[in-house]
Amino acid sequence: MQWTSAISSEPDLDHALDALERELKPALGDDPIDLAVVFVSPHHQEAYDRIPALVNERFGPRTLIGCSAAGVIGGGRELGQQPALSLSLASLPGVEIHPFHLSHGSLPDPDAGPQRWVNILGVAPQPPAHFLLLADPATFDPRPLLMGLDFAYPGGAKIGGLASAYDHNALFLGRATLDAGVIGLALQGNLAVDTVVAQGCRPIGQPMTITLCRENLLLELDHRPSVEVLLELYHSLSAEDQKLLNRALHLGIASSELQEAFGHGDFLIRNIARIGRDPDFIAIGDQLRQGQTVQFHLRDAHTAADDLELMLRRYRTRPAPTPLAGALLFTCTGRGEYLYEKPNHDSDMFLQQVGALPLAGFFCGGEIGQVGASTYLHGYTSSFGIFRPLHT
């Protein structure tokens, strides 16, 4: 298995492809190109319709997938607010690739069985399928799809993100440029996909149990009014954390209740939309259930950096049984230079902690990644998919 990745900031599309061709073709040699992954900034919007054909003509991949993005990652570099075209090429011997495109309203009923998903996607449940998903946020909510894929294909990884160009998005699949729905690849065979999701938060206070809620409104924690609990927590914090709580407070929801203790990375982070008084409530950006374990969290640049380093170090100390080949990064438009005030932060840390792998991706309008055994649509995260052969 071979991967290579590069990025060009040439404002002219043909000149950008020339530069990518010079860099990428020697890296793969005579190996067949099974997959091309392309991400492009909105500076190339006038050429969106040409991109799949040009990449296919120059590189001849068996499959192509990609999308437009506000910021683009390639060759381990992050480029935002400037022309950018990122291309990754992979030779994947022994891997079957099944492309698909779904539109709004085409998903099975939530009560449908796994076979209905198999029929729609044309992807057998075995061998385990790993999914790469790219969606247009204006026309497709990926959350029902993620639930369905976890249900029908529980053994595989699901990674991806929402296209993030400012006013008009493009999805690239095969030789087509699409402007709606979700595109994806199911990959089966001699492939393993490891996932790392860094949510950029640290916990404060202690885990608690929701004892009263209504839809997305958190009303009671451990049989006490939720706002009263939060105020008590606020007064226990340092002055610096009190300031942070006023602008960067989140709620972590335990990804599994089947454990006695909860630590870093065990919570799915959700936004706090509003805090109300008389009556007291805390509005959360997700549906809540009585009995869930939750914990308040804070987020800032320092915390995000520490969290990413911790998650990557955990991955690095869990030795992979086969050599790593390449990686894709789906990170939030609110991270990058906007958050850290310097370029390439998350890419550099990945390369330092995990190794000098070909790394590409984009800044997303929402990131897809697994926490625990389930897949979610996130915000503010960096979600990595790391590719390696299943067997050597």
N, C-alpha and C positions, 0 to 999 in steps of 0.2 A: 504494500500500500504506500503510495506516494502522494504528498500534498505540496503545493507551492502557492504563494500569495504575493501580490504586489499592488501598488496604488500609484496613480498618476494625478497630478494637479494641473495638467495641461488643459487649458480652456477649450481647445479644439478637440472634438471627439476622435477624429481620425488620428491626430497626433498623439492623443492619449493611448489609443489602442496600439499604435506603433511602439510606444515606450513599453507598454505592458508585454507586447509580443517579444521584444528584445530581451526582457528580463525573465519571462516565464518559460518560454519554450526550451531553452537550454536546461532548465532545472528538471524537467520531466524526461528529457531525452526522447527515446523511442517508445516509451510507455504509452499505451492508449489513454486518451482523456475520457474518463467516464462521467465526470461531473464538472460543470462550470458554475460558480456562484458569483454573481455580479451585483454590486451596489453602486448607486450613482447619485450624485448631488443634483438639486434642482437647476443648477446652472446649465445642465445638458437637457433641460425639459423639451426643447424643440426637437431633439434627436431621440426621444424615448422610443418611438416606433422603429427606429433603425437599429437599436442596440442589439436585440437578439440575433437578427440576421447577420450583423457584422461579426459578433463574437463567434457564431456558428461557422461562418465562412473562414475566419482566421484560425480557429483552434479546433473545430470539428468535434465538440464534446458529444457524448451519447445523450446527455441530459443537461439542460440549463435551467437555473432558477435565480431569481433576484428581485430587487425592488428599488424604488427611489427612497432617498433619506436625507434629512437635514444635515447629518454628519456621517462621514464614511470612514471605515477602518480597513486597512489592508497593509500587508507586510509589517504588521506590528505598529503602524502609525495611525493616528487619529486626526482626520482633517475635517474641520467645520467652518462654515461661513466662507467657503471658497470652492472653486471647481474641484471635483474629485470623482474618480472612477476607480473602483476596487474590483479586482478579479482574482478569484482562487480557482485553481485547477487541481483535480484529484484523479488518480488512477486507483480504482477500487476493484481489484480482482476478486471474483467470487461473491460480488454483491449485486443483488437485483434491485433496480430502482424503479419505483412506480409513481409517476407524476399524477397529480389530480388538481382540479379546480372546482370549488364549490361556491355557490352563490347564496345570498340571503334566502331563507325559506326552503332550502334543499336538504336540510338535516333531518334525520329521523325524529320521530316523536320521542320525548324524554323517557317514555315507558317502553320503547322498542328494545328488543333483545340484541345481543352482540351480532347475530347474523345479519341484521338489517344494516349495520355499519359496514360489515364485510361486503355486502351486496353493493352498497353505494360507492365505496372506495375501490372495490375490486382488489383488495389486499387480504390474503389469507392470514389467519391469526398466528400461524406457525410457518416458518421459524419466526421468532420475535421480531416485530417491526419497530424501527426507530423513525420518528417523524420530524421533518424540518418544515415549519409553517411560517408563511408570510401573509399578512392580511392588510386590507385597506380599512382603516378604522372608521371611515365615513359610511361604509356600506356593509360591514360584517363585524358582528360581535363574536369573538372566538371562544368565549367561555363555555357555551353549550357544546361546541366541538371538542374542547379539551376534556370535558366531563365524559363525552362519548368515547373518545379515544382511550382514556384511562380505563373505561368499562370494558371495551371490546379488545384492547391491546395492552393488558396490564404489565407485560414484561418489558416494554420498550421505553426509551427516552423520548420526550417531546420537547423540542426547543424552537425558538424563533422570536418574531416580534412584529409589531405594527409599523407599516411604512409611515414615514414622518416628513415628507416634503411639505412645504408650507401651504400650497393652495391646490395642488393637483398631484396625485400619486399614480405611479405606474407599477404594475406587477409583471415580471418577466417569467415566462414558462415555455420551454422549448423554443419555438420560433415566434411565439405570440407575445404581444404587449397588451395587458388587460388593465382595466381601470376600476374593477369592483370585485368584491368577494375575497376569497382566501385561496392561495395556491399552496401546494405542499408536495413533499416527496416522502414516500415510505421506503425505507432502505432495509433490506433483509439479506441475511447470509453471513459472510465472513466479516462482520463488523460489530464493534462495540462502541457505544457512545456514552461517555461519562459526563455527568452534569455537575456544575458548581453554580450555585445562586448566592450572590452576596447582596443582602437587602440594605446594608448601609446603616443599621441602627444598633443601639445598645440598650439593654433593659434597665429600667429604674424601678425601685420598689420590689414587690414580691408577686409571684403568680397568684391569681385570685380566680374565683369561680363566679360566672354569671348566674345570679339567682333570680333576676327579673329582666326581661327585655321585650321589645316589640319591634319586629322586623329589623331595621338597622339602628334602633334606639336602645342604647345601653342605660338601664334604669337602676339596677342594683348589683353590687359586687359583695359577695359574702354577706348578703342580707343587709347591706348598708347602702344608702343612696350613693350612686356612682359619682356625682359631683362632690359630695362630702369626702369620699375616699380620695378623689383627685386633689382637692384642696389640702387635705392632710399630707399627702405626698409632696405637694408643692412646697409646703413650709419645712419639710425635712431635707430639702435639696440645698446645694450650695448656691450662691448668688449667680454664678455662671450658668448652672443648669436651670435655675429658675427663668433666666432670660431665654434659654433655649426652649424650655417648655412652652413659652408663650408663642413661639413661632415654628416649632418643629416637633410637635408632639404626635405620636402615632400609637395605635393599639396593636399589640401582637396577639394573634389567636393561635393557640396550640395546634400544630399540624396533626397531632395524634393524641388521643387521651389514654393510649395504652402504655403509659409509662408513669413511674412514681415521681421522678424528678425531671425538671425542665431546665435546659441550659441554652447557651448561645446557639442560634440557628434552629431551634425547635419551634419557632413561632412564624406564622405567616403575618407579615406587616401590612396593616391597612391604615388609610388616612382617617383622621378625625375631622369631620366636616364642620361640626358646630357643637358648642356647649351652651345649653340653655338652663335658665333658672325659672322656678315657679310656673310649671313644675320643672324639677331637675331632670336633665337628660344629657347624654353625650351621643351625638349622631356619628355613626361609623360608616365608612365607605364599603360596607358589605352587609349581608344578612347575618344576623346573630341567632344563636340557639341557647336556651337555658341549659346550664350544666357545662358549657365550654370553659376551658381554662384560658385566661388571658393575662397579659402583663403590659403595662405602659412602656413605651420606648421613646428614645430621643434620636434625632439625626442631625449631623453636621459633617463638614468635610473631614475633620479629624476622625470622627467615628466611622464614617464611610471607608476611609483608608484602612483603619484598624480592622474593621469587619472583613474587608476584602482580603487583607493579608492573612487573617486567621483562617478564612475558608479555603484559600489557596494552599496554605501550609498544611491544613488537614488533608487536602487532596494529595499533596506531594508526599506526605508520610504514609499514605495508603498505597503501597507499591502496585502498579499495574502489571498484570501478568504478561502483557505484550507491549511492544514499543509504541509510544505515542506518535501519531502521524501528522495531525493538523487540528486546528481549533477554530470555532466561530464564536464571536462575542456579540451579544445583543444587550446594549446598555442604554440607559435612559437619556433623553435629551437634556435632563436636568443634572447630569453628571459631567464628566469631561472637564474641559477648561472652564466651563461656567461654574462648576463647583470647586475645583481644586486650584484654579488660577494658574495652571500650567498645563501644557499639552501632554497627551499620551500617558496619563497617570495609570489608568487601569490596565492598558496594554503593557506598559513597562513592568508593572508589578506581576502580571501573569508570566511574562517572559523570565523575570528574575526568579519567581517562585517555582514555576513548573518546568521551564526550559525553553530553548530557542526553537519553538514550533512555528510553522506558518500560521499566522493569526489574522483573521479578517472579520468583518461584521459591520454594524451600523448603529447609529443613535436612533432609538425607537420611540414611538408614541405609546409604548406599552411593551413589556418584555414577557416572554413565555418561558417558564422554567419550573422545575419540580422542587417542592419543599416536602420532605417526608416521602410518602408514597403517591402523592397526588400532584397534578400539574395545575398551575394557576397563571392568570394574567396579572403581572406586577406593574408597579411604578417605582421609579428611583433605583432600580436594581441594576446589577451587572450579572447577566446569565450566560454562562459558557457551555458550549458543547464541545467535548474533546474526543476526537476520532482516533481509533486504533483497530487493528485487525483482531477478530475474536480468537483466531488460531494462527500461529506462525507456521 
